[in-house]
Each structure stands twice: as structure tokens, then as C-alpha cells.
Amino acid sequence: MSIFNSIRSQLAPIHPQGYPFIGGFALASLILFWLWSPLGWLGTVATLWCAYFFRDPERVTPTRPGILVAPADGRVSRIADALPPKELELGERPLMRISIFMSVFDCHVNRSPLAGRVERVVYKAGAFISADLDKASESNERNAFVIAATDGARIAVVQIAGLVARRIVPFAGQGDTVAAGQRIGMIRFGSRVDVYLPVGARTLVTEGQTAIAGETVIAELK
């Protein structure tokens, strides 16, 4: 039993959102085994990948005041000034935007970059072009959180569906109080998360860098 518990402690837990998908993959594998065993082994590999995709590891979030942590696991694909989507009501001037691209091998649980209150949650239907393209910020299906910190700073976290993603699942709602690193949503399969920073914020990551949700410090507020 101690060996079992030791092994179990080393494995990341699976988010409940993944159970139906993992069950579906497992059932399909059994059917494939019945049809032809090599196909069944392929189904088993796919089932293991699905379980890995829906992992939900615990994270240790830095608590230093005035910092923002990464909202997603993945590669920092772009850092640039950009106009925030109009539905966020963050003004008409460009803001610094940090984009993090999540491949199908990254953990897809998204977290709040800072502690504060969720002022707005805005969903917008759209296309499903590759999330690695810059125009995905405006064209793709997305769900956005506008979060206000106690010191008045306001940021936006935008979940963007990708070429494979077909479902954005928010965990936080308008009016909720969230902690830095708290889980606020998930995007199923490859996708992207944008963070719009307030004026004066200083970025602490570079393009191409790997970010870890809830742990990597991506920016410092003014």
C-alpha cells in the first residue's frame, strides 16, 4: 500500500472535466481491441494521452505584491502592444499584451494572474483558426475575464479557442473574488491565452520562454 501511495503521490490529479473524455477513449480502445488488437493498443496510447492532457497539478504561486503570474502553461508566443477587444471596455488605446500558446501536450487549466475581483466575464463566438496566429485574438471564439485588484489595477485574461479546441469552460463568474494562481477556467485542446496589462506594467518574460501557470512571474505592475 505504501508503494501504491508513493506512486500515486507522484502523479498529477486529473481534472473532473476530463473524466467523460477519458472514459470515451477507454471504451473505444476496448472496441478496437475486439476488432483488431494493434488498433486497441493505439487506442490505449490515445487514452493515456487524454489522461495526461487533463492533468491538474498543484502549483506554488508567488505572493509578492504587484506581480502577475502566468495564466497558462505553454510558450510565450508574442509580446506586443495591441488594442484590447471592444467587449472588454478597457479603452481605445493599445495595451501591452502577453500571449501564451498551449500545445496539446500542455496542461490546459487556466489560472488568475493576480488576486482581485472578476468585474466582467464576456464570451464571444468566433472562428477556430490556429491560435498561434496573431489574428486569432480578434477572429476566434474566446472568453474573457476582466479582473480588478484591490489597488485599482485592472487586467484582462482572454481564453482563445484554437484549431482543435472546441470548448472553453470558465470556472469563475462575474463578481467572484479570486486569488492569484486560482483556477479560473480550461480550454479543451490546443489554444491560447492573452493577458492585457495596465499602463505602466513591466513585462518580465521574453518571447519563446516557457511559462508555468500560477508560478511563472510574467509582469510587474507600476
Biotite code that builds the C-alpha atoms (Angstrom):
import biotite.structure as struc

atoms = struc.array([
    struc.Atom([0.000, 0.000, 0.000], chain_id="A", res_id=1, res_name="MET", atom_name="CA", element="C"),
    struc.Atom([2.858, 2.395, 0.792], chain_id="A", res_id=2, res_name="SER", atom_name="CA", element="C"),
    struc.Atom([4.363, 1.774, -2.676], chain_id="A", res_id=3, res_name="ILE", atom_name="CA", element="C"),
    struc.Atom([0.970, 2.446, -4.263], chain_id="A", res_id=4, res_name="PHE", atom_name="CA", element="C"),
    struc.Atom([0.565, 5.672, -2.299], chain_id="A", res_id=5, res_name="ASN", atom_name="CA", element="C"),
    struc.Atom([4.093, 6.741, -3.238], chain_id="A", res_id=6, res_name="SER", atom_name="CA", element="C"),
    struc.Atom([3.417, 6.240, -6.942], chain_id="A", res_id=7, res_name="ILE", atom_name="CA", element="C"),
    struc.Atom([0.050, 7.963, -6.677], chain_id="A", res_id=8, res_name="ARG", atom_name="CA", element="C"),
    struc.Atom([1.615, 10.981, -4.974], chain_id="A", res_id=9, res_name="SER", atom_name="CA", element="C"),
    struc.Atom([3.945, 11.446, -7.949], chain_id="A", res_id=10, res_name="GLN", atom_name="CA", element="C"),
    struc.Atom([1.086, 11.602, -10.472], chain_id="A", res_id=11, res_name="LEU", atom_name="CA", element="C"),
    struc.Atom([-0.787, 14.818, -11.154], chain_id="A", res_id=12, res_name="ALA", atom_name="CA", element="C"),
    struc.Atom([-4.528, 14.570, -10.407], chain_id="A", res_id=13, res_name="PRO", atom_name="CA", element="C"),
    struc.Atom([-6.975, 14.614, -13.309], chain_id="A", res_id=14, res_name="ILE", atom_name="CA", element="C"),
    struc.Atom([-9.456, 17.446, -13.589], chain_id="A", res_id=15, res_name="HIS", atom_name="CA", element="C"),
    struc.Atom([-13.105, 16.252, -13.449], chain_id="A", res_id=16, res_name="PRO", atom_name="CA", element="C"),
    struc.Atom([-13.701, 17.867, -16.867], chain_id="A", res_id=17, res_name="GLN", atom_name="CA", element="C"),
    struc.Atom([-11.596, 15.099, -18.341], chain_id="A", res_id=18, res_name="GLY", atom_name="CA", element="C"),
    struc.Atom([-13.421, 12.052, -16.985], chain_id="A", res_id=19, res_name="TYR", atom_name="CA", element="C"),
    struc.Atom([-16.016, 11.791, -19.805], chain_id="A", res_id=20, res_name="PRO", atom_name="CA", element="C"),
    struc.Atom([-13.310, 12.072, -22.473], chain_id="A", res_id=21, res_name="PHE", atom_name="CA", element="C"),
    struc.Atom([-11.007, 9.546, -20.817], chain_id="A", res_id=22, res_name="ILE", atom_name="CA", element="C"),
    struc.Atom([-13.929, 7.151, -20.403], chain_id="A", res_id=23, res_name="GLY", atom_name="CA", element="C"),
    struc.Atom([-14.835, 7.574, -24.063], chain_id="A", res_id=24, res_name="GLY", atom_name="CA", element="C"),
    struc.Atom([-11.282, 6.894, -25.197], chain_id="A", res_id=25, res_name="PHE", atom_name="CA", element="C"),
    struc.Atom([-11.084, 3.825, -22.933], chain_id="A", res_id=26, res_name="ALA", atom_name="CA", element="C"),
    struc.Atom([-14.363, 2.434, -24.278], chain_id="A", res_id=27, res_name="LEU", atom_name="CA", element="C"),
    struc.Atom([-13.222, 2.999, -27.850], chain_id="A", res_id=28, res_name="ALA", atom_name="CA", element="C"),
    struc.Atom([-9.973, 1.153, -27.045], chain_id="A", res_id=29, res_name="SER", atom_name="CA", element="C"),
    struc.Atom([-11.883, -1.890, -25.807], chain_id="A", res_id=30, res_name="LEU", atom_name="CA", element="C"),
    struc.Atom([-13.918, -1.956, -29.009], chain_id="A", res_id=31, res_name="ILE", atom_name="CA", element="C"),
    struc.Atom([-10.740, -1.628, -31.092], chain_id="A", res_id=32, res_name="LEU", atom_name="CA", element="C"),
    struc.Atom([-9.124, -4.492, -29.173], chain_id="A", res_id=33, res_name="PHE", atom_name="CA", element="C"),
    struc.Atom([-12.144, -6.622, -30.063], chain_id="A", res_id=34, res_name="TRP", atom_name="CA", element="C"),
    struc.Atom([-11.812, -5.667, -33.753], chain_id="A", res_id=35, res_name="LEU", atom_name="CA", element="C"),
    struc.Atom([-8.020, -5.878, -34.062], chain_id="A", res_id=36, res_name="TRP", atom_name="CA", element="C"),
    struc.Atom([-5.527, -5.781, -31.188], chain_id="A", res_id=37, res_name="SER", atom_name="CA", element="C"),
    struc.Atom([-2.998, -3.382, -32.820], chain_id="A", res_id=38, res_name="PRO", atom_name="CA", element="C"),
    struc.Atom([-5.786, -0.798, -33.089], chain_id="A", res_id=39, res_name="LEU", atom_name="CA", element="C"),
    struc.Atom([-6.589, -1.408, -29.441], chain_id="A", res_id=40, res_name="GLY", atom_name="CA", element="C"),
    struc.Atom([-3.020, -0.575, -28.436], chain_id="A", res_id=41, res_name="TRP", atom_name="CA", element="C"),
    struc.Atom([-3.248, 2.662, -30.419], chain_id="A", res_id=42, res_name="LEU", atom_name="CA", element="C"),
    struc.Atom([-6.455, 3.436, -28.561], chain_id="A", res_id=43, res_name="GLY", atom_name="CA", element="C"),
    struc.Atom([-4.694, 2.743, -25.264], chain_id="A", res_id=44, res_name="THR", atom_name="CA", element="C"),
    struc.Atom([-1.962, 5.247, -26.140], chain_id="A", res_id=45, res_name="VAL", atom_name="CA", element="C"),
    struc.Atom([-4.643, 7.797, -27.024], chain_id="A", res_id=46, res_name="ALA", atom_name="CA", element="C"),
    struc.Atom([-6.383, 7.127, -23.695], chain_id="A", res_id=47, res_name="THR", atom_name="CA", element="C"),
    struc.Atom([-3.153, 7.699, -21.779], chain_id="A", res_id=48, res_name="LEU", atom_name="CA", element="C"),
    struc.Atom([-2.569, 10.926, -23.707], chain_id="A", res_id=49, res_name="TRP", atom_name="CA", element="C"),
    struc.Atom([-6.097, 12.091, -22.867], chain_id="A", res_id=50, res_name="CYS", atom_name="CA", element="C"),
    struc.Atom([-5.488, 11.442, -19.156], chain_id="A", res_id=51, res_name="ALA", atom_name="CA", element="C"),
    struc.Atom([-2.208, 13.365, -19.418], chain_id="A", res_id=52, res_name="TYR", atom_name="CA", element="C"),
    struc.Atom([-3.910, 16.262, -21.203], chain_id="A", res_id=53, res_name="PHE", atom_name="CA", element="C"),
    struc.Atom([-6.491, 16.700, -18.428], chain_id="A", res_id=54, res_name="PHE", atom_name="CA", element="C"),
    struc.Atom([-3.921, 16.684, -15.621], chain_id="A", res_id=55, res_name="ARG", atom_name="CA", element="C"),
    struc.Atom([-4.419, 19.359, -12.985], chain_id="A", res_id=56, res_name="ASP", atom_name="CA", element="C"),
    struc.Atom([-1.237, 19.666, -10.890], chain_id="A", res_id=57, res_name="PRO", atom_name="CA", element="C"),
    struc.Atom([-0.956, 21.771, -7.776], chain_id="A", res_id=58, res_name="GLU", atom_name="CA", element="C"),
    struc.Atom([1.101, 24.930, -8.169], chain_id="A", res_id=59, res_name="ARG", atom_name="CA", element="C"),
    struc.Atom([3.007, 27.129, -5.702], chain_id="A", res_id=60, res_name="VAL", atom_name="CA", element="C"),
    struc.Atom([2.119, 30.742, -6.525], chain_id="A", res_id=61, res_name="THR", atom_name="CA", element="C"),
    struc.Atom([4.459, 33.608, -5.566], chain_id="A", res_id=62, res_name="PRO", atom_name="CA", element="C"),
    struc.Atom([2.791, 36.038, -3.160], chain_id="A", res_id=63, res_name="THR", atom_name="CA", element="C"),
    struc.Atom([4.926, 39.146, -3.668], chain_id="A", res_id=64, res_name="ARG", atom_name="CA", element="C"),
    struc.Atom([2.665, 42.221, -4.102], chain_id="A", res_id=65, res_name="PRO", atom_name="CA", element="C"),
    struc.Atom([2.476, 43.863, -7.505], chain_id="A", res_id=66, res_name="GLY", atom_name="CA", element="C"),
    struc.Atom([3.309, 40.872, -9.688], chain_id="A", res_id=67, res_name="ILE", atom_name="CA", element="C"),
    struc.Atom([1.341, 38.937, -12.286], chain_id="A", res_id=68, res_name="LEU", atom_name="CA", element="C"),
    struc.Atom([1.758, 35.195, -12.753], chain_id="A", res_id=69, res_name="VAL", atom_name="CA", element="C"),
    struc.Atom([1.196, 33.250, -15.944], chain_id="A", res_id=70, res_name="ALA", atom_name="CA", element="C"),
    struc.Atom([-2.440, 32.276, -16.566], chain_id="A", res_id=71, res_name="PRO", atom_name="CA", element="C"),
    struc.Atom([-1.487, 29.263, -18.677], chain_id="A", res_id=72, res_name="ALA", atom_name="CA", element="C"),
    struc.Atom([1.181, 26.650, -19.312], chain_id="A", res_id=73, res_name="ASP", atom_name="CA", element="C"),
    struc.Atom([2.913, 26.990, -22.653], chain_id="A", res_id=74, res_name="GLY", atom_name="CA", element="C"),
    struc.Atom([5.180, 29.103, -24.821], chain_id="A", res_id=75, res_name="ARG", atom_name="CA", element="C"),
    struc.Atom([5.177, 32.902, -24.685], chain_id="A", res_id=76, res_name="VAL", atom_name="CA", element="C"),
    struc.Atom([4.413, 33.347, -28.368], chain_id="A", res_id=77, res_name="SER", atom_name="CA", element="C"),
    struc.Atom([4.154, 37.135, -28.598], chain_id="A", res_id=78, res_name="ARG", atom_name="CA", element="C"),
    struc.Atom([4.625, 40.280, -26.501], chain_id="A", res_id=79, res_name="ILE", atom_name="CA", element="C"),
    struc.Atom([3.345, 43.447, -28.174], chain_id="A", res_id=80, res_name="ALA", atom_name="CA", element="C"),
    struc.Atom([1.091, 46.460, -27.816], chain_id="A", res_id=81, res_name="ASP", atom_name="CA", element="C"),
    struc.Atom([-2.413, 45.669, -29.064], chain_id="A", res_id=82, res_name="ALA", atom_name="CA", element="C"),
    struc.Atom([-5.909, 47.116, -28.883], chain_id="A", res_id=83, res_name="LEU", atom_name="CA", element="C"),
    struc.Atom([-7.943, 45.083, -26.367], chain_id="A", res_id=84, res_name="PRO", atom_name="CA", element="C"),
    struc.Atom([-11.194, 43.562, -27.696], chain_id="A", res_id=85, res_name="PRO", atom_name="CA", element="C"),
    struc.Atom([-14.002, 46.116, -27.547], chain_id="A", res_id=86, res_name="LYS", atom_name="CA", element="C"),
    struc.Atom([-16.206, 43.910, -25.383], chain_id="A", res_id=87, res_name="GLU", atom_name="CA", element="C"),
    struc.Atom([-13.698, 44.274, -22.525], chain_id="A", res_id=88, res_name="LEU", atom_name="CA", element="C"),
    struc.Atom([-14.309, 48.022, -22.280], chain_id="A", res_id=89, res_name="GLU", atom_name="CA", element="C"),
    struc.Atom([-10.678, 48.724, -21.453], chain_id="A", res_id=90, res_name="LEU", atom_name="CA", element="C"),
    struc.Atom([-10.408, 51.846, -23.597], chain_id="A", res_id=91, res_name="GLY", atom_name="CA", element="C"),
    struc.Atom([-9.356, 52.703, -27.129], chain_id="A", res_id=92, res_name="GLU", atom_name="CA", element="C"),
    struc.Atom([-5.582, 52.808, -26.720], chain_id="A", res_id=93, res_name="ARG", atom_name="CA", element="C"),
    struc.Atom([-3.213, 49.859, -27.181], chain_id="A", res_id=94, res_name="PRO", atom_name="CA", element="C"),
    struc.Atom([-2.127, 47.924, -24.097], chain_id="A", res_id=95, res_name="LEU", atom_name="CA", element="C"),
    struc.Atom([0.770, 45.561, -23.621], chain_id="A", res_id=96, res_name="MET", atom_name="CA", element="C"),
    struc.Atom([-0.395, 42.041, -24.438], chain_id="A", res_id=97, res_name="ARG", atom_name="CA", element="C"),
    struc.Atom([1.348, 38.817, -23.475], chain_id="A", res_id=98, res_name="ILE", atom_name="CA", element="C"),
    struc.Atom([0.192, 35.776, -25.458], chain_id="A", res_id=99, res_name="SER", atom_name="CA", element="C"),
    struc.Atom([0.832, 32.216, -24.260], chain_id="A", res_id=100, res_name="ILE", atom_name="CA", element="C"),
    struc.Atom([0.292, 29.385, -26.727], chain_id="A", res_id=101, res_name="PHE", atom_name="CA", element="C"),
    struc.Atom([-0.735, 25.997, -25.321], chain_id="A", res_id=102, res_name="MET", atom_name="CA", element="C"),
    struc.Atom([0.048, 22.898, -27.357], chain_id="A", res_id=103, res_name="SER", atom_name="CA", element="C"),
    struc.Atom([-1.920, 19.679, -26.937], chain_id="A", res_id=104, res_name="VAL", atom_name="CA", element="C"),
    struc.Atom([0.824, 18.499, -24.563], chain_id="A", res_id=105, res_name="PHE", atom_name="CA", element="C"),
    struc.Atom([0.496, 21.427, -22.128], chain_id="A", res_id=106, res_name="ASP", atom_name="CA", element="C"),
    struc.Atom([-1.758, 21.493, -19.083], chain_id="A", res_id=107, res_name="CYS", atom_name="CA", element="C"),
    struc.Atom([-4.885, 23.426, -20.104], chain_id="A", res_id=108, res_name="HIS", atom_name="CA", element="C"),
    struc.Atom([-6.169, 24.598, -16.709], chain_id="A", res_id=109, res_name="VAL", atom_name="CA", element="C"),
    struc.Atom([-6.023, 28.403, -16.653], chain_id="A", res_id=110, res_name="ASN", atom_name="CA", element="C"),
    struc.Atom([-5.315, 30.469, -13.540], chain_id="A", res_id=111, res_name="ARG", atom_name="CA", element="C"),
    struc.Atom([-5.781, 34.046, -12.375], chain_id="A", res_id=112, res_name="SER", atom_name="CA", element="C"),
    struc.Atom([-2.635, 36.185, -12.755], chain_id="A", res_id=113, res_name="PRO", atom_name="CA", element="C"),
    struc.Atom([-3.412, 38.202, -9.619], chain_id="A", res_id=114, res_name="LEU", atom_name="CA", element="C"),
    struc.Atom([-5.754, 38.466, -6.656], chain_id="A", res_id=115, res_name="ALA", atom_name="CA", element="C"),
    struc.Atom([-8.843, 40.591, -7.185], chain_id="A", res_id=116, res_name="GLY", atom_name="CA", element="C"),
    struc.Atom([-12.494, 40.709, -8.176], chain_id="A", res_id=117, res_name="ARG", atom_name="CA", element="C"),
    struc.Atom([-13.856, 39.499, -11.501], chain_id="A", res_id=118, res_name="VAL", atom_name="CA", element="C"),
    struc.Atom([-15.580, 42.605, -12.897], chain_id="A", res_id=119, res_name="GLU", atom_name="CA", element="C"),
    struc.Atom([-16.668, 41.140, -16.215], chain_id="A", res_id=120, res_name="ARG", atom_name="CA", element="C"),
    struc.Atom([-16.892, 37.772, -17.945], chain_id="A", res_id=121, res_name="VAL", atom_name="CA", element="C"),
    struc.Atom([-17.541, 38.112, -21.673], chain_id="A", res_id=122, res_name="VAL", atom_name="CA", element="C"),
    struc.Atom([-17.963, 35.239, -24.127], chain_id="A", res_id=123, res_name="TYR", atom_name="CA", element="C"),
    struc.Atom([-17.771, 35.847, -27.879], chain_id="A", res_id=124, res_name="LYS", atom_name="CA", element="C"),
    struc.Atom([-18.374, 33.254, -30.593], chain_id="A", res_id=125, res_name="ALA", atom_name="CA", element="C"),
    struc.Atom([-15.942, 33.121, -33.481], chain_id="A", res_id=126, res_name="GLY", atom_name="CA", element="C"),
    struc.Atom([-13.763, 31.059, -35.786], chain_id="A", res_id=127, res_name="ALA", atom_name="CA", element="C"),
    struc.Atom([-11.303, 28.269, -34.990], chain_id="A", res_id=128, res_name="PHE", atom_name="CA", element="C"),
    struc.Atom([-8.149, 29.273, -36.862], chain_id="A", res_id=129, res_name="ILE", atom_name="CA", element="C"),
    struc.Atom([-4.750, 28.366, -35.432], chain_id="A", res_id=130, res_name="SER", atom_name="CA", element="C"),
    struc.Atom([-4.338, 30.044, -32.044], chain_id="A", res_id=131, res_name="ALA", atom_name="CA", element="C"),
    struc.Atom([-0.663, 30.679, -32.869], chain_id="A", res_id=132, res_name="ASP", atom_name="CA", element="C"),
    struc.Atom([-1.700, 33.312, -35.420], chain_id="A", res_id=133, res_name="LEU", atom_name="CA", element="C"),
    struc.Atom([-1.932, 36.911, -34.224], chain_id="A", res_id=134, res_name="ASP", atom_name="CA", element="C"),
    struc.Atom([-5.371, 37.450, -35.791], chain_id="A", res_id=135, res_name="LYS", atom_name="CA", element="C"),
    struc.Atom([-6.801, 34.723, -33.550], chain_id="A", res_id=136, res_name="ALA", atom_name="CA", element="C"),
    struc.Atom([-7.157, 37.383, -30.832], chain_id="A", res_id=137, res_name="SER", atom_name="CA", element="C"),
    struc.Atom([-9.937, 39.022, -32.835], chain_id="A", res_id=138, res_name="GLU", atom_name="CA", element="C"),
    struc.Atom([-11.276, 36.208, -35.026], chain_id="A", res_id=139, res_name="SER", atom_name="CA", element="C"),
    struc.Atom([-11.509, 33.148, -32.779], chain_id="A", res_id=140, res_name="ASN", atom_name="CA", element="C"),
    struc.Atom([-14.056, 32.061, -30.223], chain_id="A", res_id=141, res_name="GLU", atom_name="CA", element="C"),
    struc.Atom([-12.993, 33.484, -26.872], chain_id="A", res_id=142, res_name="ARG", atom_name="CA", element="C"),
    struc.Atom([-13.940, 34.039, -23.254], chain_id="A", res_id=143, res_name="ASN", atom_name="CA", element="C"),
    struc.Atom([-12.538, 36.978, -21.302], chain_id="A", res_id=144, res_name="ALA", atom_name="CA", element="C"),
    struc.Atom([-12.194, 37.903, -17.640], chain_id="A", res_id=145, res_name="PHE", atom_name="CA", element="C"),
    struc.Atom([-11.617, 41.480, -16.526], chain_id="A", res_id=146, res_name="VAL", atom_name="CA", element="C"),
    struc.Atom([-10.066, 41.320, -13.047], chain_id="A", res_id=147, res_name="ILE", atom_name="CA", element="C"),
    struc.Atom([-9.635, 44.337, -10.760], chain_id="A", res_id=148, res_name="ALA", atom_name="CA", element="C"),
    struc.Atom([-7.033, 44.222, -7.984], chain_id="A", res_id=149, res_name="ALA", atom_name="CA", element="C"),
    struc.Atom([-7.597, 45.911, -4.619], chain_id="A", res_id=150, res_name="THR", atom_name="CA", element="C"),
    struc.Atom([-5.170, 48.694, -5.599], chain_id="A", res_id=151, res_name="ASP", atom_name="CA", element="C"),
    struc.Atom([-7.299, 49.543, -8.639], chain_id="A", res_id=152, res_name="GLY", atom_name="CA", element="C"),
    struc.Atom([-5.184, 47.866, -11.326], chain_id="A", res_id=153, res_name="ALA", atom_name="CA", element="C"),
    struc.Atom([-7.294, 46.140, -13.996], chain_id="A", res_id=154, res_name="ARG", atom_name="CA", element="C"),
    struc.Atom([-6.136, 43.367, -16.288], chain_id="A", res_id=155, res_name="ILE", atom_name="CA", element="C"),
    struc.Atom([-7.853, 41.144, -18.824], chain_id="A", res_id=156, res_name="ALA", atom_name="CA", element="C"),
    struc.Atom([-7.346, 37.413, -19.306], chain_id="A", res_id=157, res_name="VAL", atom_name="CA", element="C"),
    struc.Atom([-8.693, 36.125, -22.626], chain_id="A", res_id=158, res_name="VAL", atom_name="CA", element="C"),
    struc.Atom([-9.102, 32.400, -23.306], chain_id="A", res_id=159, res_name="GLN", atom_name="CA", element="C"),
    struc.Atom([-8.904, 31.834, -27.063], chain_id="A", res_id=160, res_name="ILE", atom_name="CA", element="C"),
    struc.Atom([-10.018, 28.632, -28.761], chain_id="A", res_id=161, res_name="ALA", atom_name="CA", element="C"),
    struc.Atom([-7.611, 27.186, -31.310], chain_id="A", res_id=162, res_name="GLY", atom_name="CA", element="C"),
    struc.Atom([-7.662, 24.999, -34.385], chain_id="A", res_id=163, res_name="LEU", atom_name="CA", element="C"),
    struc.Atom([-8.526, 21.868, -32.380], chain_id="A", res_id=164, res_name="VAL", atom_name="CA", element="C"),
    struc.Atom([-10.209, 23.430, -29.344], chain_id="A", res_id=165, res_name="ALA", atom_name="CA", element="C"),
    struc.Atom([-13.982, 23.327, -29.383], chain_id="A", res_id=166, res_name="ARG", atom_name="CA", element="C"),
    struc.Atom([-14.897, 24.173, -25.812], chain_id="A", res_id=167, res_name="ARG", atom_name="CA", element="C"),
    struc.Atom([-13.950, 26.959, -23.394], chain_id="A", res_id=168, res_name="ILE", atom_name="CA", element="C"),
    struc.Atom([-15.005, 26.243, -19.821], chain_id="A", res_id=169, res_name="VAL", atom_name="CA", element="C"),
    struc.Atom([-14.948, 29.120, -17.280], chain_id="A", res_id=170, res_name="PRO", atom_name="CA", element="C"),
    struc.Atom([-14.737, 28.301, -13.564], chain_id="A", res_id=171, res_name="PHE", atom_name="CA", element="C"),
    struc.Atom([-15.121, 31.867, -12.241], chain_id="A", res_id=172, res_name="ALA", atom_name="CA", element="C"),
    struc.Atom([-18.072, 34.206, -12.703], chain_id="A", res_id=173, res_name="GLY", atom_name="CA", element="C"),
    struc.Atom([-18.737, 37.921, -12.609], chain_id="A", res_id=174, res_name="GLN", atom_name="CA", element="C"),
    struc.Atom([-18.463, 39.252, -9.068], chain_id="A", res_id=175, res_name="GLY", atom_name="CA", element="C"),
    struc.Atom([-16.299, 36.397, -7.809], chain_id="A", res_id=176, res_name="ASP", atom_name="CA", element="C"),
    struc.Atom([-13.213, 37.109, -5.738], chain_id="A", res_id=177, res_name="THR", atom_name="CA", element="C"),
    struc.Atom([-10.181, 35.182, -6.958], chain_id="A", res_id=178, res_name="VAL", atom_name="CA", element="C"),
    struc.Atom([-6.718, 34.583, -5.545], chain_id="A", res_id=179, res_name="ALA", atom_name="CA", element="C"),
    struc.Atom([-3.508, 34.745, -7.544], chain_id="A", res_id=180, res_name="ALA", atom_name="CA", element="C"),
    struc.Atom([-2.991, 31.335, -9.142], chain_id="A", res_id=181, res_name="GLY", atom_name="CA", element="C"),
    struc.Atom([-6.604, 30.263, -8.585], chain_id="A", res_id=182, res_name="GLN", atom_name="CA", element="C"),
    struc.Atom([-8.146, 28.118, -11.316], chain_id="A", res_id=183, res_name="ARG", atom_name="CA", element="C"),
    struc.Atom([-10.497, 30.242, -13.438], chain_id="A", res_id=184, res_name="ILE", atom_name="CA", element="C"),
    struc.Atom([-11.120, 28.054, -16.474], chain_id="A", res_id=185, res_name="GLY", atom_name="CA", element="C"),
    struc.Atom([-9.994, 25.473, -19.009], chain_id="A", res_id=186, res_name="MET", atom_name="CA", element="C"),
    struc.Atom([-9.758, 25.229, -22.786], chain_id="A", res_id=187, res_name="ILE", atom_name="CA", element="C"),
    struc.Atom([-10.067, 21.762, -24.260], chain_id="A", res_id=188, res_name="ARG", atom_name="CA", element="C"),
    struc.Atom([-7.124, 21.008, -26.568], chain_id="A", res_id=189, res_name="PHE", atom_name="CA", element="C"),
    struc.Atom([-4.651, 23.349, -28.334], chain_id="A", res_id=190, res_name="GLY", atom_name="CA", element="C"),
    struc.Atom([-5.352, 27.020, -27.712], chain_id="A", res_id=191, res_name="SER", atom_name="CA", element="C"),
    struc.Atom([-4.025, 30.338, -26.370], chain_id="A", res_id=192, res_name="ARG", atom_name="CA", element="C"),
    struc.Atom([-4.413, 32.800, -23.504], chain_id="A", res_id=193, res_name="VAL", atom_name="CA", element="C"),
    struc.Atom([-3.817, 36.558, -23.814], chain_id="A", res_id=194, res_name="ASP", atom_name="CA", element="C"),
    struc.Atom([-3.159, 38.879, -20.881], chain_id="A", res_id=195, res_name="VAL", atom_name="CA", element="C"),
    struc.Atom([-3.690, 42.632, -21.336], chain_id="A", res_id=196, res_name="TYR", atom_name="CA", element="C"),
    struc.Atom([-1.599, 44.608, -18.862], chain_id="A", res_id=197, res_name="LEU", atom_name="CA", element="C"),
    struc.Atom([-2.418, 48.019, -17.374], chain_id="A", res_id=198, res_name="PRO", atom_name="CA", element="C"),
    struc.Atom([-0.442, 51.068, -18.485], chain_id="A", res_id=199, res_name="VAL", atom_name="CA", element="C"),
    struc.Atom([2.963, 51.186, -16.838], chain_id="A", res_id=200, res_name="GLY", atom_name="CA", element="C"),
    struc.Atom([3.301, 47.456, -16.199], chain_id="A", res_id=201, res_name="ALA", atom_name="CA", element="C"),
    struc.Atom([6.719, 45.940, -16.917], chain_id="A", res_id=202, res_name="ARG", atom_name="CA", element="C"),
    struc.Atom([6.999, 42.571, -18.623], chain_id="A", res_id=203, res_name="THR", atom_name="CA", element="C"),
    struc.Atom([9.359, 40.020, -17.051], chain_id="A", res_id=204, res_name="LEU", atom_name="CA", element="C"),
    struc.Atom([9.241, 37.309, -19.723], chain_id="A", res_id=205, res_name="VAL", atom_name="CA", element="C"),
    struc.Atom([10.513, 37.084, -23.298], chain_id="A", res_id=206, res_name="THR", atom_name="CA", element="C"),
    struc.Atom([9.083, 35.602, -26.474], chain_id="A", res_id=207, res_name="GLU", atom_name="CA", element="C"),
    struc.Atom([9.867, 31.908, -26.749], chain_id="A", res_id=208, res_name="GLY", atom_name="CA", element="C"),
    struc.Atom([10.065, 31.422, -22.995], chain_id="A", res_id=209, res_name="GLN", atom_name="CA", element="C"),
    struc.Atom([8.122, 28.572, -21.393], chain_id="A", res_id=210, res_name="THR", atom_name="CA", element="C"),
    struc.Atom([5.565, 29.669, -18.805], chain_id="A", res_id=211, res_name="ALA", atom_name="CA", element="C"),
    struc.Atom([4.032, 27.651, -15.977], chain_id="A", res_id=212, res_name="ILE", atom_name="CA", element="C"),
    struc.Atom([0.516, 28.685, -14.937], chain_id="A", res_id=213, res_name="ALA", atom_name="CA", element="C"),
    struc.Atom([0.320, 30.078, -11.435], chain_id="A", res_id=214, res_name="GLY", atom_name="CA", element="C"),
    struc.Atom([4.102, 30.063, -10.935], chain_id="A", res_id=215, res_name="GLU", atom_name="CA", element="C"),
    struc.Atom([5.980, 31.966, -13.649], chain_id="A", res_id=216, res_name="THR", atom_name="CA", element="C"),
    struc.Atom([6.057, 35.724, -12.952], chain_id="A", res_id=217, res_name="VAL", atom_name="CA", element="C"),
    struc.Atom([5.224, 37.407, -16.272], chain_id="A", res_id=218, res_name="ILE", atom_name="CA", element="C"),
    struc.Atom([4.946, 41.092, -15.319], chain_id="A", res_id=219, res_name="ALA", atom_name="CA", element="C"),
    struc.Atom([5.238, 43.654, -12.560], chain_id="A", res_id=220, res_name="GLU", atom_name="CA", element="C"),
    struc.Atom([2.633, 46.351, -12.027], chain_id="A", res_id=221, res_name="LEU", atom_name="CA", element="C"),
    struc.Atom([3.589, 50.020, -11.873], chain_id="A", res_id=222, res_name="LYS", atom_name="CA", element="C"),
])
